[in-house]
Amino acid sequence: MDFSDMHSLPEWGDHKMLKKRYEGEEWKVKPQLDAAEKLYNKWREIFMLVESYCETLQDSKDYDHAEKNKELIWQNLFIIAPKIIGAAGVDLYTLKMENASIVRNNCREMMEQIKFTAMVGAGEEKYAEAIEHEMDIFRALFKAWVNTFVKDEYEDEWGLFV
């Protein structure tokens, strides 16, 4: 049975605008696109794990806010993939770094919520640990991805990514 059609996120190759953006010139940004694709595909795996984890969250006798935590996890979960695609589709270093920062922040916030729900008994700790393990792999891919960004001559008018 093929479960890929049940996935909420499209496959990397389905992003037509990204394909069109670099059509005929993929070779110029191949290392960046390859790193982005690996990162995106790992996110697709994590996405399914987190989706499943959220479906199991429930209030416990000492904690009755699981639904609110689920909403927060969902918010973080859905931001990551568009930001990876967004960074892959721009040339400016500052925009790539901005998207990367948003990815990092949302991953951190999501894991804090997942660990918290496990701690208060709304979610199962073994599943939270499995997600954390996959996030460690994602973090290594993230570092490799960011290392492909090429600093350009454009200044960040906010002075953040200098």
Residue frames as a rotation matrix with the C-alpha (Angstrom) as fourth column:
MET 1
0.581 0.814 0.000 0.00
0.814 -0.581 0.000 0.00
0.000 0.000 -1.000 0.00
ASP 2
-0.440 -0.706 0.556 1.35
0.704 -0.655 -0.274 3.43
0.557 0.271 0.785 -0.95
PHE 3
0.246 0.517 -0.820 0.86
0.933 -0.354 0.057 5.96
-0.261 -0.779 -0.570 1.84
SER 4
-0.754 -0.651 -0.090 2.48
0.603 -0.739 0.299 8.90
-0.262 0.171 0.950 0.01
ASP 5
-0.526 0.621 0.580 -0.89
0.312 -0.494 0.812 10.09
0.791 0.608 0.067 -1.30
MET 6
0.479 0.694 -0.537 -2.07
0.752 -0.009 0.659 10.44
0.453 -0.720 -0.526 2.31
HIS 7
-0.387 -0.753 -0.532 0.61
0.911 -0.402 -0.093 13.02
-0.144 -0.521 0.842 3.10
SER 8
0.593 0.648 -0.478 -0.50
0.617 -0.747 -0.247 16.58
-0.517 -0.149 -0.843 3.83
LEU 9
0.210 -0.612 -0.762 2.63
-0.377 -0.770 0.514 18.08
-0.902 0.179 -0.393 2.27
PRO 10
0.952 0.086 -0.294 3.41
-0.307 0.245 -0.920 17.86
-0.007 0.966 0.259 -1.44
GLU 11
0.537 -0.818 0.205 6.56
0.763 0.575 0.296 16.11
-0.361 -0.002 0.933 -2.56
TRP 12
-0.133 -0.713 -0.689 9.59
0.199 -0.700 0.686 18.26
-0.971 -0.046 0.235 -3.39
GLY 13
-0.865 -0.290 0.410 9.16
0.411 0.062 0.910 17.71
-0.289 0.955 0.066 -7.12
ASP 14
-0.018 0.963 0.269 5.59
0.999 0.005 0.048 19.01
0.045 0.269 -0.962 -6.98
HIS 15
0.219 0.050 -0.974 6.67
0.416 -0.908 0.047 22.60
-0.882 -0.416 -0.220 -6.33
LYS 16
0.435 0.072 0.897 6.14
0.899 0.025 -0.438 23.98
-0.054 0.997 -0.054 -9.82
MET 17
0.988 -0.057 0.142 7.09
-0.043 -0.994 -0.097 27.57
0.147 0.089 -0.985 -9.02
LEU 18
0.456 -0.875 0.164 10.45
-0.367 -0.016 0.930 26.44
-0.811 -0.484 -0.328 -7.68
LYS 19
0.085 -0.364 0.928 11.05
0.715 0.671 0.198 24.36
-0.694 0.646 0.317 -10.81
LYS 20
0.689 0.286 0.666 10.09
0.698 -0.508 -0.505 27.29
0.194 0.813 -0.549 -13.02
ARG 21
0.926 -0.321 -0.199 12.30
-0.179 -0.837 0.518 29.69
-0.333 -0.444 -0.832 -11.03
TYR 22
0.064 -0.995 0.080 15.51
-0.515 0.035 0.856 27.81
-0.855 -0.096 -0.510 -11.88
GLU 23
0.773 0.332 0.540 14.49
0.221 0.657 -0.720 26.21
-0.594 0.676 0.435 -15.17
GLY 24
0.826 -0.499 0.262 17.60
0.310 0.016 -0.950 25.69
0.470 0.867 0.168 -17.29
GLU 25
0.100 -0.809 0.579 19.88
-0.462 -0.553 -0.693 27.08
0.881 -0.198 -0.429 -14.59
GLU 26
0.945 0.328 -0.011 19.53
-0.159 0.488 0.858 24.44
0.287 -0.809 0.513 -11.87
TRP 27
0.429 -0.862 -0.270 23.26
0.722 0.507 -0.472 23.73
0.543 0.007 0.839 -12.12
LYS 28
-0.153 -0.503 0.851 24.02
-0.072 -0.853 -0.517 27.18
0.986 -0.140 0.094 -10.67
VAL 29
-0.137 0.210 0.968 22.31
-0.942 -0.329 -0.062 26.41
0.305 -0.921 0.243 -7.39
LYS 30
0.201 0.236 -0.951 22.48
-0.240 0.953 0.185 22.61
0.950 0.191 0.248 -7.35
PRO 31
-0.702 -0.478 -0.528 24.18
0.345 0.420 -0.839 22.29
0.623 -0.771 -0.130 -3.93
GLN 32
-0.862 0.432 0.265 21.60
-0.495 -0.608 -0.621 24.61
-0.107 -0.667 0.738 -2.37
LEU 33
0.033 0.938 -0.345 18.67
-0.940 0.147 0.309 22.86
0.341 0.314 0.886 -4.01
ASP 34
-0.089 -0.136 -0.987 20.00
-0.009 0.991 -0.136 19.40
0.996 -0.003 -0.090 -3.12
ALA 35
-0.933 -0.286 -0.219 20.43
0.222 0.024 -0.975 20.43
0.284 -0.958 0.041 0.53
ALA 36
-0.608 0.780 0.148 16.96
-0.784 -0.561 -0.264 22.04
-0.123 -0.277 0.953 0.56
GLU 37
0.102 0.654 -0.750 15.42
-0.678 0.597 0.429 18.91
0.728 0.465 0.504 -0.93
LYS 38
-0.451 -0.330 -0.829 17.02
0.314 0.811 -0.493 16.66
0.835 -0.483 -0.262 1.73
LEU 39
-0.997 0.076 0.034 15.86
-0.064 -0.445 -0.893 19.00
-0.053 -0.892 0.448 4.46
TYR 40
-0.346 0.927 -0.147 12.34
-0.933 -0.324 0.154 19.24
0.095 0.190 0.977 3.03
ASN 41
0.026 0.349 -0.937 12.04
-0.348 0.882 0.319 15.46
0.937 0.317 0.145 2.66
LYS 42
-0.759 -0.298 -0.579 13.16
0.432 0.434 -0.790 14.93
0.487 -0.850 -0.201 6.26
TRP 43
-0.859 0.494 0.134 10.55
-0.475 -0.672 -0.568 17.52
-0.191 -0.552 0.812 7.30
ARG 44
-0.098 0.845 -0.525 7.88
-0.792 0.253 0.555 15.55
0.602 0.470 0.645 5.45
GLU 45
-0.276 -0.069 -0.959 8.80
0.293 0.944 -0.152 12.51
0.916 -0.322 -0.240 7.59
ILE 46
-0.948 -0.122 -0.295 8.70
0.318 -0.257 -0.913 14.54
0.036 -0.959 0.283 10.80
PHE 47
-0.659 0.752 0.036 5.45
-0.726 -0.648 0.230 16.16
0.196 0.125 0.972 9.72
MET 48
0.044 0.701 -0.712 3.70
-0.325 0.684 0.653 12.80
0.945 0.203 0.258 9.63
LEU 49
-0.471 -0.278 -0.838 5.11
0.635 0.553 -0.540 11.82
0.613 -0.786 -0.084 13.03
VAL 50
-0.992 0.075 -0.100 3.97
0.013 -0.732 -0.681 15.09
-0.124 -0.677 0.725 14.60
GLU 51
-0.395 0.902 -0.174 0.57
-0.738 -0.199 0.645 14.84
0.547 0.383 0.744 12.93
SER 52
0.029 0.362 -0.932 0.14
0.174 0.916 0.362 11.41
0.984 -0.172 -0.037 14.48
TYR 53
-0.753 -0.372 -0.543 1.40
0.593 -0.024 -0.805 12.62
0.286 -0.928 0.239 17.86
CYS 54
-0.884 0.439 0.158 -1.11
-0.463 -0.871 -0.167 15.48
0.064 -0.221 0.973 17.85
GLU 55
-0.108 0.893 -0.438 -3.94
-0.532 0.320 0.784 13.07
0.840 0.318 0.441 17.13
THR 56
-0.053 0.041 -0.998 -3.09
0.568 0.823 0.004 11.15
0.822 -0.566 -0.067 20.32
LEU 57
-0.912 -0.331 0.242 -2.97
0.020 -0.627 -0.779 14.20
0.410 -0.705 0.579 22.62
GLN 58
0.159 0.980 -0.124 -5.64
0.344 0.063 0.937 14.21
0.925 -0.191 -0.327 25.27
ASP 59
0.166 -0.006 0.986 -6.33
-0.758 -0.641 0.124 15.85
0.631 -0.768 -0.110 28.57
SER 60
-0.484 -0.307 -0.820 -5.14
0.316 0.812 -0.491 14.01
0.816 -0.496 -0.296 31.65
LYS 61
0.367 0.690 -0.624 -6.58
0.838 0.046 0.544 14.12
0.405 -0.722 -0.561 35.16
ASP 62
0.141 -0.406 -0.903 -4.11
0.740 -0.563 0.368 16.85
-0.658 -0.720 0.221 36.13
TYR 63
-0.730 -0.450 -0.514 -4.00
-0.024 -0.735 0.678 18.75
-0.683 0.507 0.526 32.86
ASP 64
0.095 0.883 0.460 -6.88
0.681 0.280 -0.677 19.88
-0.727 0.377 -0.575 30.67
HIS 65
0.432 0.003 -0.902 -5.28
-0.410 -0.890 -0.200 22.06
-0.803 0.457 -0.383 27.99
ALA 66
-0.269 -0.586 0.765 -4.13
0.381 0.664 0.643 19.46
-0.885 0.464 0.044 25.46
GLU 67
0.488 0.544 0.683 -6.27
0.840 -0.081 -0.536 21.02
-0.236 0.835 -0.497 22.73
LYS 68
0.937 -0.199 -0.286 -4.49
-0.210 -0.978 -0.008 24.38
-0.278 0.068 -0.958 23.12
ASN 69
0.014 -0.985 0.172 -1.09
-0.354 0.155 0.922 22.67
-0.935 -0.074 -0.347 22.96
LYS 70
-0.029 0.063 0.998 -2.20
0.740 0.672 -0.021 20.82
-0.672 0.738 -0.066 19.85
GLU 71
0.891 0.410 0.196 -3.10
0.439 -0.666 -0.602 24.13
-0.116 0.623 -0.774 18.18
LEU 72
0.637 -0.720 -0.277 0.31
-0.560 -0.679 0.475 25.59
-0.529 -0.147 -0.836 19.01
ILE 73
-0.228 -0.703 0.673 2.10
0.055 0.681 0.730 22.51
-0.972 0.204 -0.117 17.67
TRP 74
0.332 0.450 0.829 0.02
0.841 0.256 -0.476 22.68
-0.427 0.855 -0.294 14.46
GLN 75
0.965 0.027 -0.262 0.92
-0.057 -0.950 -0.307 26.35
-0.257 0.311 -0.915 13.98
ASN 76
0.148 -0.986 -0.071 4.62
-0.651 -0.151 0.744 25.59
-0.745 -0.064 -0.664 14.17
LEU 77
-0.133 -0.182 0.974 4.30
0.308 0.927 0.215 22.44
-0.942 0.329 -0.067 12.11
PHE 78
0.561 0.521 0.644 2.71
0.738 0.038 -0.673 24.12
-0.375 0.853 -0.363 9.10
ILE 79
0.843 -0.265 -0.468 5.20
-0.314 -0.949 -0.029 27.00
-0.436 0.171 -0.883 8.85
ILE 80
0.098 -0.957 0.272 8.36
-0.161 0.255 0.953 24.97
-0.982 -0.137 -0.129 8.23
ALA 81
-0.023 -0.119 0.993 7.82
0.799 0.595 0.090 23.54
-0.601 0.795 0.081 4.73
PRO 82
0.824 0.345 0.449 6.84
0.558 -0.634 -0.536 26.86
0.100 0.692 -0.715 3.08
LYS 83
0.795 -0.578 -0.184 9.89
-0.430 -0.751 0.501 28.53
-0.428 -0.319 -0.846 4.64
ILE 84
-0.081 -0.808 0.584 12.24
0.188 0.563 0.805 25.87
-0.979 0.175 0.106 3.26
ILE 85
0.194 0.247 0.950 10.66
0.962 0.144 -0.233 26.30
-0.194 0.958 -0.210 -0.19
GLY 86
0.973 0.229 -0.017 10.75
0.225 -0.966 -0.129 30.08
-0.046 0.121 -0.992 0.22
ALA 87
0.421 -0.894 -0.157 14.46
-0.378 -0.330 0.865 30.10
-0.825 -0.304 -0.477 1.01
ALA 88
-0.210 -0.490 0.846 15.17
0.541 0.662 0.518 27.77
-0.814 0.567 0.126 -1.91
GLY 89
0.327 0.491 0.808 13.34
0.943 -0.114 -0.312 30.12
-0.062 0.864 -0.500 -4.26
VAL 90
0.998 -0.021 -0.056 15.25
-0.022 -1.000 -0.019 33.34
-0.056 0.020 -0.998 -3.51
ASP 91
0.411 -0.906 0.101 18.77
0.518 0.141 -0.844 34.50
0.750 0.399 0.527 -4.22
LEU 92
0.216 -0.329 0.919 19.23
-0.494 -0.849 -0.188 37.12
0.842 -0.414 -0.346 -1.50
TYR 93
-0.577 -0.578 -0.576 21.25
0.239 0.555 -0.797 35.90
0.781 -0.598 -0.182 1.46
THR 94
-0.893 0.228 0.388 19.22
-0.449 -0.499 -0.741 37.98
0.024 -0.836 0.548 3.91
LEU 95
0.096 0.988 -0.119 15.94
-0.975 0.117 0.187 36.40
0.199 0.098 0.975 2.76
LYS 96
0.112 -0.149 -0.983 17.43
-0.101 0.982 -0.160 32.91
0.989 0.117 0.095 2.91
MET 97
-0.826 -0.515 -0.228 18.66
0.190 0.127 -0.974 33.58
0.530 -0.848 -0.007 6.45
GLU 98
-0.580 0.702 0.414 15.33
-0.814 -0.517 -0.265 35.09
0.028 -0.490 0.871 7.48
ASN 99
0.397 0.738 -0.545 13.52
-0.712 0.622 0.324 31.95
0.579 0.259 0.773 6.34
ALA 100
-0.154 -0.549 -0.822 16.12
0.184 0.801 -0.569 29.74
0.971 -0.239 -0.023 8.02
SER 101
-0.931 -0.177 0.319 15.67
-0.239 -0.365 -0.900 31.66
0.276 -0.914 0.298 11.28
ILE 102
-0.101 0.977 0.187 11.91
-0.990 -0.117 0.073 31.16
0.094 -0.178 0.980 11.11
VAL 103
0.353 0.140 -0.925 12.43
-0.273 0.961 0.041 27.43
0.895 0.238 0.377 10.51
ARG 104
-0.601 -0.687 -0.408 14.77
0.220 0.348 -0.911 27.17
0.768 -0.638 -0.058 13.52
ASN 105
-0.816 0.305 0.492 12.45
-0.572 -0.548 -0.610 29.14
0.084 -0.779 0.622 15.79
ASN 106
0.193 0.974 -0.117 9.36
-0.946 0.216 0.241 27.14
0.260 0.064 0.963 14.85
CYS 107
0.142 -0.227 -0.963 11.18
-0.015 0.973 -0.231 23.83
0.990 0.048 0.135 15.28
ARG 108
-0.858 -0.511 -0.048 12.33
0.073 -0.030 -0.997 24.88
0.508 -0.859 0.063 18.73
GLU 109
-0.553 0.722 0.415 8.86
-0.832 -0.456 -0.315 26.08
-0.038 -0.520 0.853 19.77
MET 110
0.330 0.694 -0.640 7.23
-0.705 0.632 0.322 22.93
0.627 0.345 0.698 18.42
MET 111
-0.175 -0.476 -0.862 9.62
0.219 0.834 -0.505 20.67
0.960 -0.278 -0.042 20.34
GLU 112
-0.935 -0.108 0.337 9.03
-0.275 -0.380 -0.883 22.66
0.224 -0.918 0.326 23.53
GLN 113
-0.088 0.984 0.156 5.29
-0.995 -0.095 0.036 22.06
0.051 -0.152 0.987 23.18
ILE 114
0.364 0.186 -0.913 5.79
-0.365 0.930 0.044 18.37
0.857 0.317 0.406 22.39
LYS 115
-0.594 -0.655 -0.468 8.08
0.223 0.425 -0.878 17.84
0.773 -0.625 -0.106 25.38
PHE 116
-0.800 0.348 0.489 5.67
-0.599 -0.529 -0.602 19.78
0.049 -0.774 0.631 27.59
THR 117
0.225 0.954 -0.200 2.66
-0.913 0.278 0.299 17.71
0.341 0.115 0.933 26.55
ALA 118
0.136 -0.257 -0.957 4.63
0.066 0.966 -0.250 14.54
0.989 -0.029 0.148 27.29
MET 119
-0.835 -0.549 0.047 5.71
0.030 -0.131 -0.991 15.93
0.550 -0.826 0.126 30.66
VAL 120
-0.626 0.654 0.425 2.15
-0.768 -0.420 -0.484 16.75
-0.137 -0.629 0.765 31.76
GLY 121
-0.690 0.285 0.665 0.79
0.056 0.937 -0.344 13.41
-0.722 -0.200 -0.663 30.57
ALA 122
0.294 0.817 -0.497 -1.19
-0.529 -0.294 -0.796 14.69
-0.796 0.496 0.345 27.59
GLY 123
0.628 -0.186 -0.755 1.11
-0.688 0.321 -0.651 12.85
0.363 0.929 0.074 25.17
GLU 124
0.960 -0.280 0.017 3.28
0.252 0.885 0.393 9.77
-0.125 -0.373 0.920 25.33
GLU 125
0.523 -0.827 -0.204 6.93
-0.486 -0.486 0.727 10.34
-0.700 -0.281 -0.656 26.19
LYS 126
-0.125 -0.610 0.783 8.20
0.375 0.702 0.606 7.56
-0.919 0.369 0.141 23.91
TYR 127
0.445 0.342 0.828 6.59
0.893 -0.097 -0.440 9.28
-0.070 0.935 -0.349 20.90
ALA 128
0.980 -0.155 -0.124 7.97
-0.144 -0.986 0.089 12.66
-0.136 -0.069 -0.988 21.92
GLU 129
0.206 -0.960 0.192 11.43
-0.268 0.134 0.954 11.08
-0.941 -0.248 -0.230 22.14
ALA 130
0.018 -0.144 0.989 11.04
0.804 0.591 0.071 9.54
-0.595 0.794 0.126 18.68
ILE 131
0.845 0.311 0.436 10.17
0.510 -0.715 -0.479 12.96
0.162 0.627 -0.762 17.26
GLU 132
0.783 -0.603 -0.151 13.12
-0.405 -0.680 0.611 14.50
-0.471 -0.417 -0.777 19.08
HIS 133
0.002 -0.787 0.617 15.44
0.274 0.594 0.756 11.90
-0.962 0.167 0.217 17.55
GLU 134
0.237 0.157 0.959 14.19
0.966 0.068 -0.250 12.76
-0.105 0.985 -0.136 14.06
MET 135
0.991 0.121 0.062 14.59
0.124 -0.991 -0.046 16.46
0.056 0.053 -0.997 14.85
ASP 136
0.379 -0.925 -0.037 18.26
-0.142 -0.097 0.985 15.82
-0.915 -0.368 -0.168 15.68
ILE 137
-0.217 -0.385 0.897 18.70
0.802 0.454 0.389 14.45
-0.557 0.804 0.210 12.16
PHE 138
0.630 0.541 0.557 16.76
0.755 -0.593 -0.278 17.40
0.180 0.596 -0.783 10.78
ARG 139
0.872 -0.328 -0.362 19.04
-0.080 -0.827 0.557 19.81
-0.482 -0.457 -0.747 12.68
ALA 140
-0.122 -0.956 0.267 22.15
0.236 0.234 0.943 18.29
-0.964 0.178 0.197 11.07
LEU 141
-0.130 0.168 0.977 20.54
0.987 0.112 0.112 18.62
-0.090 0.980 -0.180 7.62
PHE 142
0.878 0.478 -0.036 19.53
0.478 -0.878 0.003 22.18
-0.030 -0.020 -0.999 8.50
LYS 143
0.445 -0.798 -0.405 23.14
-0.081 -0.487 0.870 23.10
-0.892 -0.355 -0.281 9.30
ALA 144
-0.444 -0.594 0.671 24.32
0.596 0.364 0.716 21.61
-0.669 0.718 0.193 6.00
TRP 145
0.287 0.670 0.684 21.57
0.954 -0.264 -0.142 23.53
0.085 0.694 -0.715 4.17
VAL 146
0.936 0.075 -0.345 22.44
0.167 -0.955 0.244 26.88
-0.311 -0.286 -0.906 5.75
ASN 147
0.068 -0.995 -0.073 26.11
0.101 -0.066 0.993 26.28
-0.993 -0.075 0.096 4.92
THR 148
-0.250 -0.124 0.960 25.16
0.934 0.229 0.273 26.34
-0.253 0.966 0.058 1.22
PHE 149
0.822 0.565 -0.072 23.89
0.538 -0.812 -0.229 29.94
-0.187 0.149 -0.971 1.48
VAL 150
-0.196 -0.887 0.418 26.23
0.949 -0.279 -0.148 32.36
0.248 0.367 0.896 -0.25
LYS 151
0.155 0.172 -0.973 26.62
0.576 -0.816 -0.052 35.76
-0.803 -0.552 -0.226 1.38
ASP 152
0.242 0.011 0.970 26.07
0.921 -0.318 -0.226 38.49
0.306 0.948 -0.087 -1.17
GLU 153
-0.746 -0.623 0.235 26.89
0.560 -0.778 -0.285 42.20
0.360 -0.081 0.929 -1.33
TYR 154
0.006 0.832 0.554 23.42
0.051 -0.554 0.831 43.31
0.999 0.024 -0.046 -0.29
GLU 155
-0.919 -0.314 0.238 23.15
-0.175 -0.215 -0.961 44.80
0.353 -0.925 0.142 3.17
ASP 156
-0.219 0.844 -0.490 20.46
0.878 0.389 0.277 43.81
0.424 -0.370 -0.827 5.57
GLU 157
-0.273 0.143 0.951 18.75
0.000 -0.989 0.148 47.12
0.962 0.041 0.270 6.19
TRP 158
0.814 0.550 0.187 17.76
-0.218 -0.008 0.976 45.86
0.538 -0.835 0.113 9.64
GLY 159
0.025 -0.933 0.359 21.37
-0.884 -0.189 -0.427 44.91
0.466 -0.307 -0.830 10.47
LEU 160
0.622 0.295 0.725 20.45
-0.673 0.674 0.304 41.39
-0.399 -0.677 0.618 11.53
PHE 161
0.762 -0.328 0.559 22.19
0.445 0.892 -0.083 39.19
-0.471 0.312 0.825 8.94
VAL 162
0.797 -0.531 -0.286 25.52
-0.598 -0.761 -0.253 40.94
-0.083 0.373 -0.924 8.45
